[in-house]
Amino acid sequence: MDLITTPPHLREQCRAWRKQGLSIALVPTMGFLHAGHMSLMDHARLRADRLVVSVFVNPTQFGPNEDLDRYPRDLPHDLALAEEHGADAVFAPEPGAMYHPDHATWVDVPEMGKRLCGASRPIHFRGVCTVVLKLLNLVQPDVAVFGEKDWQQLAILRRMARDLDLDAELVGRPIFREPDGLAMSSRNVYLTPEERAKAPAIHEGLELVQERLRAGERDAEALGLMFRSHLADKLPGARVDYASFAHPESLAPVARVTAQTLLAVAVFVGKVRLIDNKLLEA
Ligand code: PAF
């Protein structure tokens, strides 16, 4: 497995593979890889002849008061895991290699990007779209694989790919959960043992909403209140940033849940902001 640190070297390697007629899969990550990422790599491995995993904590998707500096990093561990899961190359550039000091071009899907997480992270999806488009341009993969925990991210990237006629197929893979239901996230390491023990309440809340929906409740506001009161009971002190019902593709708000609907939530557990979601079946 190669460790590649500069965009020209990545482009050159991928071009050489394509010239040999080999297909390429890309798994973009911010590193600190966990079992969720492993499942993405395992799937990507099956989809192409060569697998590139990018490990880049992308500064442009963090707001000024967010956790860029303390985002967990462990490149040696990431390299070992990527190799174990069949990566042919890990692309781990320094920020200076990805962005010129006078970088001035942004890709934005503003309508979808200001919904859900975008309300409290206004520049986040612009940074995500920009870096993912750069990675897609460098690698030109046949397929790029993303986790569905970041459902909004994937929906926005799919819209970008459609609108800009990108060639790569963007594939979403199901959320990978700890045995107690907590969605796997690199940020889970920030939780105190007490917070960690109670955090599965977020997933339980999503399941409860699904049950209530099955029992006949259709009103999104009532269902949202149910989620909030479950958290107030089981995860006291947590602050719900949002618990929103949305169309799974357009992310437009849904007031009555009468068709397949995304329930997306973001919850501050202490200082840690966790996201989760469920595709509700009406
Ligand atoms: O989901 C992530 O880890 C990041 O947002 C991504 C897609 C790697 C872009 O930096």
Residues whose N, C-alpha, C, O or C-beta is under 5 A from the ligand:
A	BS01	PAF	P28 T29 M30 F56 N58 V128 V131 D150
